[in-house]
Amino acid sequence: MGLSFVPLSLDLQGAYAARLPLTATRPSMASFVSLWAWRREMELSWAWEEDLVWVRALRPVPCLLPPVGDWDGVEWGSRLRAHFGPRDETFCSIPSELALRWHRALPGAILREEERGEWDYLHRAEDLKILRGNTFMKKRNKISEFLRDAGQSLEVFPLAPEHLDEVWRFQERWLRSQEDPRGTLAAEHRAIREVFEAWGHLPTVRGTAIRVRGEIAAYAVGALLDPQTLVVHFEKGEGALRGSYQAINQAFVRQHATPAVTWVNREEDLDDPGLRQAKLSYRPVGFVRKERVVLKAPPPPV
């Protein structure tokens, strides 16, 4: 029996949130805030079963994202064939743990390819709060320079709906200041807008902003993926202020990584060399490794 895909909706996010903790590996894209942000850019839709939620993307290429639900309770061989048997089917950003389960369930029918650019970067929340030791000395120095420049004008505050117009004006200025404000950055700009417009209806969304001399100088937006994991979805800083990115990164984690939060997921690098270098500079302690998976159609009968 095939799956029936329908547009994402805010009224089902509670039911979705109930499935998410049952999922053995939770990548950053499984955050409902992320799905909502990118639903138009990626043309996302979802299909509901009693035990799983499937998400399909039509852009930039058609593929299925990892299903959310209790993976341990699924007989994957029969489930995959029931839904996707007649033709080759492509899955993207599949956690390696799930890809291995599928490989074992359908040996010879699963083709796997590493997607290094989609790996999520995992950090201990305590590391990003404190930035202790020689490993993070350069980060601390940049934050100190930022704080000296800001002086008494510094304001750090959690984002609330009344701040969003002000932060959005900064986001628009930030985009205009980039060398190429089109393409990926323009798509991200629209995704951020989706989150801002739905802010009051997204219970897991979190945000922090910094003002310097009465103007927004940096902001970050993320979400609680689960009680132990905080995801950083968007992070912007004033390029003319040295240390703005390091300052907002630390401020966001300090404000929103409660004692229960032990992990921070800083998402993927999309194979961008500069972004990869920046993410590695925070010394991740692990990754959510992901793969592109193709389920081969059964051979025709002889």
C-alpha positions in Angstrom: 0.0 0.0 0.0 1.4 3.4 -1.0 1.9 6.4 1.3 -0.3 9.5 1.1 1.8 12.6 1.3 0.2 15.9 2.4 1.5 19.4 3.2 3.1 20.0 6.6 0.8 21.6 9.2 1.3 23.3 12.5 -1.6 21.5 14.1 0.2 18.1 13.8 3.5 19.2 15.3 2.4 17.9 18.8 1.8 14.4 17.3 5.1 14.7 15.4 6.9 15.7 18.6 5.6 12.6 20.4 7.2 10.4 17.7 10.5 12.1 17.7 11.9 10.8 21.0 11.3 7.3 19.9 13.6 7.7 16.9 17.0 6.1 17.5 19.1 8.8 15.8 17.7 12.3 15.5 19.4 14.5 12.9 19.0 18.2 12.9 16.6 18.2 10.0 14.2 16.2 12.1 13.5 19.3 14.2 10.0 20.5 13.3 11.3 24.1 13.3 13.7 23.1 10.6 11.1 21.2 8.6 8.8 24.2 8.8 11.5 26.7 7.8 12.5 24.8 4.7 9.1 23.3 3.7 8.6 25.7 0.8 12.2 25.8 -0.4 12.4 22.0 -0.4 8.7 21.4 -1.2 8.3 19.1 1.8 5.3 16.9 2.5 4.7 14.2 5.0 2.8 10.9 5.2 1.6 9.4 8.5 1.4 5.8 9.5 0.5 4.4 12.9 4.2 4.1 13.9 6.2 6.3 11.5 6.1 9.7 9.8 7.7 9.8 6.4 8.9 13.2 4.9 9.4 13.7 1.2 11.4 16.5 -0.5 11.0 17.5 -4.1 13.8 20.0 -4.2 16.7 20.3 -4.9 16.2 16.7 -6.0 13.3 14.4 -5.2 14.2 12.1 -2.2 12.8 10.9 1.1 14.2 12.0 4.4 14.7 9.6 7.3 11.4 8.5 8.9 10.5 9.5 12.4 9.2 6.9 14.9 10.2 3.7 16.6 12.7 2.1 14.3 13.1 -0.9 16.6 9.4 -1.8 16.1 9.6 -1.9 12.2 10.2 -4.9 10.0 12.1 -2.9 7.5 12.3 -5.4 4.6 8.6 -5.8 4.2 7.9 -2.1 5.1 10.2 -0.7 2.5 9.0 -3.1 -0.2 5.4 -2.4 0.6 5.8 1.4 0.1 8.6 1.7 -2.4 9.0 -1.6 -4.3 8.0 -1.0 -7.9 10.9 1.3 -8.8 14.2 2.6 -7.6 13.7 5.0 -4.6 16.2 7.6 -3.4 16.6 8.5 0.3 18.8 11.4 1.4 20.4 12.4 4.7 19.8 8.9 6.2 21.6 8.3 9.5 24.2 5.6 9.0 22.6 3.5 11.7 19.3 3.4 9.8 21.1 2.8 6.5 22.8 -0.3 8.1 19.4 -1.6 9.3 18.0 -1.3 5.8 21.1 -3.0 4.3 20.7 -6.0 6.7 17.0 -6.2 6.0 17.3 -6.1 2.2 20.8 -7.4 1.3 21.7 -6.6 -2.3 18.8 -4.1 -2.7 20.3 -1.2 -0.8 23.0 1.0 -2.3 24.7 3.3 0.2 26.9 6.4 -0.4 28.4 8.6 2.3 27.1 12.2 2.4 29.9 14.0 4.3 28.4 17.4 3.6 25.2 16.4 5.5 26.9 15.2 8.7 25.7 17.1 11.8 28.3 18.4 14.1 27.8 17.4 17.8 29.2 19.3 20.8 29.0 19.0 24.5 26.9 21.9 25.7 29.3 22.6 28.6 32.2 23.0 26.1 30.4 25.7 24.1 29.3 27.5 27.3 32.7 27.7 28.9 35.2 27.4 26.0 37.8 26.1 28.4 41.4 25.4 27.7 43.9 26.0 24.9 41.6 24.3 22.4 39.2 27.3 22.6 41.7 30.1 23.3 41.2 31.8 20.0 37.4 31.8 20.5 37.8 33.4 23.9 40.1 36.0 22.6 37.6 37.0 19.8 34.8 37.2 22.4 36.9 39.4 24.6 37.6 41.7 21.7 33.9 41.9 20.9 33.0 42.6 24.6 35.7 45.3 24.8 34.4 47.0 21.7 30.8 46.8 22.9 31.5 48.1 26.3 28.6 49.2 28.4 26.3 49.3 25.3 26.2 45.5 25.2 22.7 43.9 25.5 22.2 40.1 25.4 18.6 38.9 25.5 16.4 35.9 24.5 14.3 36.5 21.5 10.6 37.1 22.0 7.9 38.0 19.4 8.3 41.7 20.0 11.9 41.5 18.9 11.4 39.8 15.6 10.8 42.9 13.4 14.1 44.5 14.7 16.0 41.3 14.1 14.5 40.9 10.7 15.7 44.3 9.7 19.2 43.2 10.7 18.8 40.0 8.7 17.9 42.0 5.6 21.0 44.3 6.1 23.1 41.2 6.6 21.9 39.6 3.4 22.5 42.8 1.4 26.1 43.0 2.7 27.0 39.6 1.3 29.0 39.3 -1.9 26.4 37.0 -3.5 23.0 37.5 -1.7 21.3 35.1 -4.1 21.1 31.3 -4.3 21.6 29.5 -1.0 21.7 32.6 1.1 18.4 33.9 -0.4 16.8 30.5 0.2 18.0 30.6 3.8 16.7 34.1 4.1 13.2 32.9 3.1 13.5 30.0 5.5 14.3 32.3 8.4 11.2 34.4 7.5 9.0 31.3 7.7 10.2 30.7 11.3 9.7 34.3 12.3 6.2 34.4 10.9 5.2 31.2 12.8 7.3 32.0 16.0 4.3 32.0 18.4 3.2 28.6 17.1 6.5 26.8 17.5 6.9 25.8 21.1 10.4 24.3 20.7 11.9 27.4 18.9 14.6 29.3 20.8 16.5 32.5 20.0 19.1 35.0 21.3 20.1 38.4 20.1 22.9 40.9 20.9 22.6 44.7 20.6 25.7 46.9 20.5 25.1 50.7 20.7 21.4 50.2 20.4 21.6 48.1 17.2 21.3 44.3 16.6 24.8 43.0 16.1 24.1 39.2 16.0 21.4 36.7 16.6 20.9 32.9 16.6 17.8 30.8 16.2 17.5 27.1 17.1 15.2 24.6 18.6 15.1 21.8 21.2 15.4 18.6 19.2 14.7 16.6 22.4 15.2 17.3 26.1 18.9 16.6 25.8 19.8 18.3 22.5 19.7 21.9 21.4 20.1 22.6 17.6 21.5 25.8 16.1 19.5 26.4 12.9 20.5 30.0 12.0 23.3 32.2 13.2 24.3 35.7 11.9 26.7 38.3 13.1 27.8 41.8 12.1 30.8 41.3 9.9 32.4 44.6 10.9 32.4 43.6 14.6 35.2 41.1 15.2 34.0 38.2 17.4 30.3 38.7 16.8 29.8 35.1 15.7 31.8 33.6 18.6 29.9 35.9 21.0 26.4 34.9 19.7 27.3 31.2 19.6 28.3 31.2 23.3 25.4 33.5 24.3 22.8 31.3 22.6 24.1 28.1 24.3 24.3 29.7 27.7 20.8 31.0 27.5 19.1 27.9 26.1 21.1 24.9 27.1 19.4 24.2 30.4 20.9 21.7 32.8 19.0 18.9 31.1 20.6 19.8 27.7 23.9 18.0 27.3 24.4 18.2 23.5 24.4 21.0 20.9 23.9 20.0 17.3 25.4 22.7 14.9 24.0 21.1 11.8 25.9 20.3 8.6 28.5 22.1 6.4 27.0 21.3 3.0 30.5 20.6 1.7 31.4 24.3 1.9 35.1 24.5 2.7 34.9 27.7 4.7 31.9 26.5 6.6 33.6 23.2 7.3 36.6 24.9 8.7 34.5 27.1 10.9 32.5 24.2 12.3 35.6 22.0 12.9 37.2 24.9 14.7 34.7 24.3 17.5 36.1 20.8 18.0 33.1 18.6 17.6 33.1 15.5 19.8 31.0 13.5 17.3 28.8 13.5 14.2 25.5 12.3 13.1 26.8 10.5 10.0 24.4 10.4 7.0 24.2 8.6 3.7 22.4 8.7 0.4 20.5 5.5 0.0 18.9 4.0 -3.1 16.4 1.1 -2.7 16.7 -0.9 -5.9 13.5 -2.1 -7.5 13.1 -5.9 -7.6 14.3 -7.5 -10.8 11.6 -8.4 -13.3 10.5 -12.0 -13.2 12.3 -14.3 -15.6 
